Amino acid sequence: MDTLLVIEDDLGIQKQLKWSLADYHVIFAANRQDAISALRRHEPHVVTLDLGLPPDPTNASEGLQTLQEIMALSPSTKVIVITGNDDKENALKAIALGAHDFYQKPIDSDILNVIVERAFILTKLEKENIQLRQSSMDNHGFIGNCPKIQHVCRMVERIAATEISTLILGESGTGKEVLARAIHNQSPRRDAPFIAINCASIPEHLLESELFGFEKGAFTGAHKTTIGKIEFANGGTLFLDEIGDMPYTLQAKILRFLQEKVIERVGGRTEIPVDVKIVCATHQNLQQMMADKSFREDLFFRVSEITIENPPLRERGSDIILLAKYFLHIANQQTQRNINGFTEDALQALCHHQWPGNIRELQNKIKSAAIMADGKMISELDLALMPVDSASKETLALNLRQVREAAEKQAIKQALAICNNTISQASNLLGITRPTLYALLEKYSMMNEYKAQNESNAE
């Protein structure tokens, strides 16, 4: 049973709550000292807190102080504040201090049960998200659980063990270098250097010497022989970021290096063998550039033995929330803040923003919001995102039942479409019996739609 801490000094209300919250293992505390002791001992995920505690039961000072101590000791705990019927001001103070929700007396057992259940569901989802994040970070160096990112993860694992040249495609800010580092960190070359160079950030006349190095006296200012980035990467991985911006005149020399695994420094005559794994990335449309003769076709096929499509943030669904929580954790450490999370409006704003700057934009927005937030929760206003038409917003599901029903309906529609509305084939595809599929069609009021589609197919 889930452990619930109830902080309440009224014995009558204690008995009422013990009976109405029978689905939980309820621990009672009547004052601040007992409450903090119970919090340390039992580590409950959800707490109900009456603000009117002794020695000041007629005011909220002791209750608010208790809330502050709980948030300091366990910021992830969901505290549901119980206030008097006309005590809205203190309820808002509690929310600003980090309370999850508030409920006004008199107590209705059914309503309180719903609030407590939602709080427990939220804590379990957050725990699962943290586990997924830690697992993803440990194995790949990046965060994500959407199908597209899981596909990228599998590609990284397979590519890392090989010497194949890899091209990573994706918009600016999607984390292409993070993917390249993940490939290196999981490869047999992980203990050797990972050298990254951005082909778009170095002037054209300097890029060649930066990549290949130069001999003393090769040009004005070349006072000593200097090793280039490619030589520095010997034995490890060379990451050519924004290779689409590489000057056309330099592409032939890069192609020769990739084919022969030898280089010549600028001003030199000696061939130097170099053993590196090649990973490239770009946000450019290389197919169009080849058609325009601004990118060599032979170089494209050399660097793209395998291609990874890194999806933009707007196509990653709930990953946005995972990433936002991770960046908030980092922002709290960097700014010495203790922001607990996001309001529902903020979460909806995060999910509906188009994120033209992708993950880089999200990280910057979360950091600035953590600095600007007045309370313990980041609001939609703190994020300072472009406003979203309220009519276009989708309401976030409040419980797992709604999520499950939506997923089941979508799966049934997809299976019937694939199987041309044949019940027996669709049920096999879904891994259920025909009667179960018929029952689900009835449950979700889809039977008329199914019949209409059958009639349309017959015509």
C-alpha positions as CSV (number, residue, x, y, z in Angstrom):
1,M,0.0,0.0,0.0
2,D,1.2,3.5,-0.7
3,T,2.1,5.5,2.4
4,L,0.2,8.7,3.0
5,L,1.2,11.1,5.8
6,V,-1.7,13.1,7.3
7,I,-0.8,16.1,9.4
8,E,-3.9,16.9,11.4
9,D,-4.3,17.7,15.1
10,D,-8.1,17.2,15.3
11,L,-8.8,13.6,16.5
12,G,-12.3,13.6,14.9
13,I,-10.9,14.6,11.5
14,Q,-8.2,12.0,11.9
15,K,-10.7,9.2,12.4
16,Q,-12.7,10.5,9.4
17,L,-9.6,10.5,7.2
18,K,-8.5,7.0,8.4
19,W,-11.8,5.6,7.3
20,S,-12.1,7.5,4.0
21,L,-8.5,6.9,3.0
22,A,-8.5,3.2,3.7
23,D,-6.8,2.3,0.4
24,Y,-3.5,3.8,1.8
25,H,-1.2,3.1,4.7
26,V,-2.0,6.3,6.6
27,I,0.5,7.8,9.1
28,F,-0.8,10.5,11.4
29,A,1.1,13.5,12.9
30,A,-0.5,16.2,15.1
31,N,2.3,18.8,15.1
32,R,5.3,20.0,13.1
33,Q,7.9,18.0,15.1
34,D,6.0,14.7,14.7
35,A,5.3,15.5,11.0
36,I,9.0,16.0,10.2
37,S,10.0,12.9,12.2
38,A,7.3,10.8,10.2
39,L,8.6,12.4,7.0
40,R,12.1,11.2,7.7
41,R,11.1,7.8,8.8
42,H,8.5,6.8,6.3
43,E,9.4,9.0,3.3
44,P,5.8,9.3,2.0
45,H,5.3,10.5,-1.5
46,V,2.1,12.3,-0.7
47,V,1.2,14.4,2.4
48,T,-2.0,16.1,3.5
49,L,-1.4,19.2,5.7
50,D,-3.8,21.1,7.8
51,L,-2.4,24.6,8.1
52,G,-4.0,25.2,11.5
53,L,-1.5,23.3,13.7
54,P,-0.6,23.9,17.4
55,P,0.7,26.0,19.0
56,D,-1.1,28.4,16.6
57,P,-4.2,26.5,15.5
58,T,-6.2,29.6,14.6
59,N,-3.6,30.9,12.1
60,A,-1.6,29.3,9.3
61,S,1.9,30.2,10.5
62,E,2.8,26.8,12.0
63,G,1.3,25.0,9.0
64,L,3.3,27.1,6.5
65,Q,6.5,26.6,8.4
66,T,5.9,22.9,8.4
67,L,5.3,23.0,4.6
68,Q,8.6,24.9,4.1
69,E,10.5,22.3,6.1
70,I,8.9,19.4,4.1
71,M,9.8,21.1,0.8
72,A,13.4,21.7,2.0
73,L,13.8,18.0,3.0
74,S,11.9,16.4,0.2
75,P,11.2,18.7,-2.8
76,S,9.5,15.9,-4.8
77,T,6.9,15.2,-2.1
78,K,3.3,16.1,-3.1
79,V,1.8,18.2,-0.3
80,I,-2.0,18.7,-0.4
81,V,-2.8,21.7,1.9
82,I,-6.2,21.7,3.7
83,T,-7.4,25.1,4.6
84,G,-10.5,26.8,6.0
85,N,-13.4,27.6,3.8
86,D,-12.5,31.3,3.5
87,D,-8.7,31.0,3.7
88,K,-7.8,31.5,0.0
89,E,-4.9,33.8,0.8
90,N,-3.0,31.2,2.8
91,A,-3.8,28.5,0.2
92,L,-2.1,30.6,-2.5
93,K,0.9,31.2,-0.2
94,A,1.2,27.4,0.2
95,I,1.1,26.9,-3.5
96,A,3.9,29.5,-3.9
97,L,5.9,27.7,-1.3
98,G,5.7,24.4,-3.3
99,A,2.4,22.7,-2.3
100,H,1.1,20.4,-4.9
101,D,-2.6,21.3,-4.4
102,F,-5.0,22.6,-1.8
103,Y,-8.5,21.6,-0.6
104,Q,-10.9,23.7,1.4
105,K,-13.0,22.4,4.4
106,P,-15.5,20.9,5.0
107,I,-13.9,17.6,3.9
108,D,-15.7,15.6,1.2
109,S,-14.1,12.1,1.3
110,D,-14.7,11.3,-2.3
111,I,-13.2,14.6,-3.6
112,L,-10.2,14.3,-1.3
113,N,-9.6,10.7,-2.4
114,V,-9.5,11.8,-6.1
115,I,-6.9,14.5,-5.2
116,V,-4.8,12.1,-3.3
117,E,-5.0,9.5,-6.0
118,R,-3.9,12.0,-8.7
119,A,-0.9,13.0,-6.5
120,F,0.2,9.4,-6.2
121,I,-0.2,8.8,-9.9
122,L,1.9,11.9,-10.6
123,T,4.7,10.8,-8.2
124,K,4.8,7.3,-9.9
125,L,5.0,8.9,-13.4
126,E,7.8,11.2,-12.2
127,K,9.7,8.3,-10.8
128,E,9.4,6.3,-14.0
129,N,10.6,9.4,-16.0
130,I,13.6,9.7,-13.8
131,Q,14.5,6.1,-14.2
132,L,14.1,6.4,-18.0
133,R,16.2,9.5,-18.0
134,Q,19.0,7.9,-15.9
135,S,18.9,4.8,-18.1
136,S,19.0,6.8,-21.3
137,M,21.8,9.1,-20.0
138,D,23.9,6.2,-18.8
139,N,23.7,4.3,-22.1
140,H,23.6,7.1,-24.7
141,G,24.3,10.5,-23.2
142,F,20.9,11.8,-24.3
143,I,17.4,11.8,-23.0
144,G,14.3,10.4,-24.7
145,N,11.6,7.8,-24.8
146,C,9.6,8.5,-28.0
147,P,9.7,5.8,-30.7
148,K,11.9,8.0,-33.0
149,I,14.5,8.5,-30.3
150,Q,14.4,4.8,-29.3
151,H,15.1,4.0,-33.0
152,V,18.0,6.4,-32.9
153,C,19.3,4.6,-29.7
154,R,19.3,1.3,-31.4
155,M,21.1,2.7,-34.4
156,V,23.8,4.2,-32.2
157,E,24.3,0.9,-30.4
158,R,24.9,-0.9,-33.7
159,I,26.9,1.8,-35.4
160,A,29.3,2.2,-32.4
161,A,30.7,-1.3,-32.7
162,T,31.7,-0.8,-36.4
163,E,34.0,1.5,-38.3
164,I,31.3,2.7,-40.7
165,S,31.2,6.4,-41.6
166,T,28.1,8.0,-40.2
167,L,26.1,11.1,-41.3
168,I,23.8,12.7,-38.8
169,L,21.0,14.8,-40.2
170,G,18.9,17.2,-38.2
171,E,17.9,20.8,-37.6
172,S,20.1,23.1,-35.6
173,G,19.8,22.5,-31.9
174,T,18.6,18.9,-32.0
175,G,21.8,17.5,-30.4
176,K,23.8,16.1,-33.3
177,E,27.1,16.4,-31.4
178,V,25.5,14.6,-28.5
179,L,24.7,11.7,-30.8
180,A,28.2,11.7,-32.2
181,R,29.7,11.5,-28.7
182,A,27.3,8.7,-27.9
183,I,28.6,6.7,-30.9
184,H,32.2,7.4,-29.7
185,N,31.6,6.6,-26.1
186,Q,30.1,3.2,-26.9
187,S,32.8,2.3,-29.5
188,P,36.1,0.4,-29.0
189,R,37.7,3.8,-29.4
190,R,36.1,5.3,-26.3
191,D,39.5,5.7,-24.5
192,A,41.0,7.6,-27.5
193,P,40.3,11.3,-28.4
194,F,37.0,12.6,-29.6
195,I,37.8,15.7,-31.8
196,A,35.0,17.9,-33.0
197,I,35.3,20.7,-35.5
198,N,32.5,23.0,-36.7
199,C,33.1,23.6,-40.4
200,A,30.8,26.6,-40.4
201,S,32.5,28.5,-37.6
202,I,36.0,28.7,-39.1
203,P,36.9,31.1,-41.9
204,E,37.4,29.3,-45.2
205,H,41.1,30.3,-45.5
206,L,41.9,28.9,-42.0
207,L,39.8,25.7,-42.2
208,E,42.4,23.7,-44.2
209,S,45.2,24.4,-41.8
210,E,42.9,23.8,-38.8
211,L,42.0,20.3,-40.2
212,F,45.4,19.2,-41.7
213,G,47.9,21.3,-39.7
214,F,50.8,23.1,-41.3
215,E,54.6,23.0,-41.6
216,K,56.8,25.8,-40.4
217,G,57.0,28.5,-43.0
218,A,54.0,27.3,-45.0
219,F,52.5,30.8,-45.0
220,T,53.0,34.1,-43.3
221,G,52.8,33.6,-39.5
222,A,53.5,29.9,-39.6
223,H,56.4,30.1,-37.1
224,K,56.3,26.5,-36.1
225,T,55.0,23.1,-37.3
226,T,51.4,22.7,-36.0
227,I,49.4,19.4,-35.8
228,G,45.8,19.6,-37.2
229,K,42.6,18.3,-35.7
230,I,42.7,15.2,-37.9
231,E,46.1,14.1,-36.5
232,F,44.9,14.9,-32.9
233,A,42.0,12.5,-33.5
234,N,44.4,9.6,-34.5
235,G,43.1,6.4,-32.9
236,G,39.8,8.0,-31.9
237,T,36.8,9.7,-33.6
238,L,36.7,12.8,-35.8
239,F,33.4,14.7,-35.8
240,L,32.9,17.1,-38.7
241,D,30.0,19.2,-37.7
242,E,28.1,21.2,-40.3
243,I,30.0,19.4,-43.1
244,G,27.5,21.0,-45.6
245,D,29.2,24.3,-45.0
246,M,32.7,23.0,-45.9
247,P,34.1,25.0,-48.9
248,Y,33.8,23.2,-52.2
249,T,37.6,23.5,-52.9
250,L,38.4,21.7,-49.6
251,Q,36.0,18.8,-50.1
252,A,38.3,17.1,-52.6
253,K,41.2,17.0,-50.0
254,I,38.8,15.7,-47.3
255,L,37.6,13.0,-49.8
256,R,41.2,11.8,-50.4
257,F,41.8,11.6,-46.7
258,L,38.7,9.5,-46.1
259,Q,39.6,7.1,-48.9
260,E,43.3,6.8,-48.3
261,K,43.5,7.5,-44.5
262,V,46.5,9.7,-45.1
263,I,47.0,13.5,-44.9
264,E,49.5,16.1,-45.9
265,R,50.0,19.2,-43.8
266,V,49.7,22.5,-45.5
267,G,53.1,23.3,-47.0
268,G,54.3,19.7,-46.4
269,R,55.2,16.8,-48.8
270,T,55.1,13.9,-46.4
271,E,52.0,11.6,-46.3
272,I,51.0,11.0,-42.7
273,P,48.8,7.9,-42.0
274,V,45.8,8.6,-39.7
275,D,43.4,6.1,-38.2
276,V,40.1,7.7,-37.2
277,K,36.4,6.9,-37.1
278,I,34.4,9.5,-39.1
279,V,31.1,11.0,-37.9
280,C,29.7,14.0,-39.8
281,A,26.6,16.1,-39.3
282,T,24.7,18.8,-41.0
283,H,21.4,20.7,-41.0
284,Q,21.7,21.4,-44.7
285,N,19.9,19.6,-47.5
286,L,22.8,17.8,-49.1
287,Q,20.7,16.3,-51.9
288,Q,19.8,19.7,-53.1
289,M,23.4,20.9,-52.6
290,M,24.6,18.1,-54.8
291,A,22.1,19.1,-57.5
292,D,23.3,22.7,-57.2
293,K,27.0,21.5,-57.5
294,S,27.9,23.0,-54.1
295,F,28.6,19.6,-52.4
296,R,30.5,16.8,-54.0
297,E,28.4,13.7,-54.8
298,D,31.4,11.3,-54.2
299,L,32.1,12.9,-50.8
300,F,28.4,12.5,-49.8
301,F,28.4,8.8,-50.5
302,R,31.7,8.5,-48.7
303,V,30.5,10.1,-45.4
304,S,27.0,8.7,-45.5
305,E,27.6,4.9,-45.4
306,I,24.9,5.0,-42.8
307,T,22.6,8.0,-42.0
308,I,20.8,8.9,-38.8
309,E,17.8,11.2,-38.9
310,N,17.8,13.1,-35.6
311,P,14.1,14.2,-35.1
312,P,13.2,17.8,-34.2
313,L,11.9,18.5,-30.7
314,R,8.4,19.2,-31.9
315,E,8.1,15.6,-33.2
316,R,9.2,14.0,-29.9
317,G,5.9,14.2,-27.9
318,S,6.3,13.7,-24.2
319,D,10.1,13.8,-24.4
320,I,9.7,17.6,-24.2
321,I,8.5,17.2,-20.6
322,L,11.4,14.8,-19.8
323,L,13.9,17.2,-21.1
324,A,12.3,20.2,-19.4
325,K,12.5,18.5,-16.0
326,Y,16.1,17.5,-16.6
327,F,17.1,21.0,-17.6
328,L,15.3,22.4,-14.6
329,H,17.4,20.1,-12.4
330,I,20.5,21.5,-14.0
331,A,19.2,25.1,-13.8
332,N,18.6,24.7,-10.1
333,Q,22.2,23.6,-9.6
334,Q,23.6,26.4,-11.7
335,T,21.4,29.2,-10.3
336,Q,21.2,28.1,-6.7
337,R,17.4,28.0,-7.0
338,N,15.0,25.4,-5.7
339,I,12.2,25.3,-8.3
340,N,10.0,22.3,-7.8
341,G,8.4,21.9,-11.2
342,F,5.9,23.3,-13.7
343,T,2.3,24.4,-13.5
344,E,-0.2,22.7,-15.8
345,D,-0.4,25.8,-18.0
346,A,3.4,25.7,-18.3
347,L,3.4,22.0,-19.3
348,Q,0.8,22.7,-22.0
349,A,2.8,25.6,-23.3
350,L,5.9,23.4,-23.5
351,C,4.0,20.7,-25.4
352,H,2.4,23.1,-27.9
353,H,5.3,25.3,-28.7
354,Q,6.9,24.6,-32.1
355,W,10.5,24.9,-30.8
356,P,12.3,26.2,-33.9
357,G,15.5,26.2,-31.9
358,N,14.9,22.7,-30.7
359,I,16.7,21.4,-27.5
360,R,19.0,24.3,-27.4
361,E,16.1,26.7,-27.3
362,L,14.3,24.6,-24.6
363,Q,17.4,24.5,-22.4
364,N,17.7,28.3,-22.6
365,K,14.0,28.9,-21.9
366,I,14.1,26.6,-18.8
367,K,17.2,28.3,-17.4
368,S,15.8,31.8,-17.8
369,A,12.4,30.7,-16.4
370,A,14.1,29.2,-13.3
371,I,15.8,32.6,-12.7
372,M,12.7,34.6,-13.3
373,A,10.1,32.5,-11.4
374,D,8.7,34.2,-8.3
375,G,7.3,31.0,-6.7
376,K,8.3,27.4,-6.5
377,M,6.7,26.4,-9.8
378,I,7.5,27.7,-13.3
379,S,4.4,29.2,-14.9
380,E,3.6,29.7,-18.5
381,L,4.4,33.4,-18.0
382,D,7.9,32.6,-16.7
383,L,8.6,30.6,-19.9
384,A,7.9,33.6,-22.1
385,L,6.9,31.5,-25.1
386,M,4.8,32.6,-28.0
387,P,1.1,32.5,-27.0
388,V,-0.8,29.4,-28.2
389,D,-4.4,29.7,-29.4
390,S,-6.5,28.2,-26.5
391,A,-8.8,26.6,-28.9
392,S,-6.0,24.5,-30.3
393,K,-4.7,23.3,-27.0
394,E,-5.3,19.7,-26.1
395,T,-6.1,18.9,-22.5
396,L,-3.5,16.8,-20.8
397,A,-4.8,13.4,-19.6
398,L,-5.4,13.5,-15.9
399,N,-5.1,9.7,-15.3
400,L,-3.8,6.5,-16.8
401,R,-7.3,5.4,-17.7
402,Q,-7.7,8.2,-20.2
403,V,-4.3,7.5,-21.7
404,R,-5.0,3.8,-22.0
405,E,-8.4,4.3,-23.6
406,A,-6.9,6.7,-26.2
407,A,-4.1,4.3,-27.0
408,E,-6.5,1.4,-27.3
409,K,-8.8,3.3,-29.7
410,Q,-5.9,4.4,-31.9
411,A,-4.5,0.8,-32.0
412,I,-7.9,-0.6,-33.0
413,K,-8.4,1.9,-35.8
414,Q,-4.9,1.2,-37.1
415,A,-5.3,-2.6,-37.0
416,L,-8.7,-2.5,-38.8
417,A,-7.2,-0.2,-41.4
418,I,-4.3,-2.5,-42.0
419,C,-6.6,-5.6,-42.2
420,N,-9.2,-4.0,-44.4
421,N,-11.7,-4.1,-41.6
422,T,-11.5,-7.9,-41.2
423,I,-12.2,-8.6,-37.5
424,S,-10.4,-12.0,-37.4
425,Q,-7.2,-10.6,-38.9
426,A,-7.3,-7.4,-36.8
427,S,-7.8,-9.4,-33.5
428,N,-4.8,-11.6,-34.4
429,L,-2.8,-8.5,-35.1
430,L,-3.8,-6.9,-31.8
431,G,-3.2,-10.2,-29.9
432,I,-6.7,-10.5,-28.6
433,T,-9.8,-12.7,-29.3
434,R,-12.6,-11.7,-31.7
435,P,-15.1,-11.4,-28.9
436,T,-12.7,-9.1,-27.0
437,L,-12.3,-6.9,-30.1
438,Y,-16.1,-6.7,-30.6
439,A,-16.4,-5.8,-26.9
440,L,-13.9,-3.0,-27.3
441,L,-15.7,-1.7,-30.4
442,E,-18.9,-1.5,-28.3
443,K,-17.0,0.0,-25.3
444,Y,-15.6,2.9,-27.3
445,S,-18.8,3.4,-29.4
446,M,-16.9,2.4,-32.6
447,M,-19.3,-0.3,-33.9
448,N,-21.3,2.1,-36.1
449,E,-18.0,3.4,-37.6
450,Y,-16.9,-0.2,-38.2
451,K,-20.2,-1.1,-39.9
452,A,-20.2,2.1,-42.0
453,Q,-16.7,1.3,-43.2
454,N,-17.7,-2.3,-44.1
455,E,-20.6,-0.9,-46.2
456,S,-18.3,1.5,-47.9
457,N,-15.8,-1.3,-48.7
458,A,-18.7,-3.5,-50.1
459,E,-19.7,-0.7,-52.5
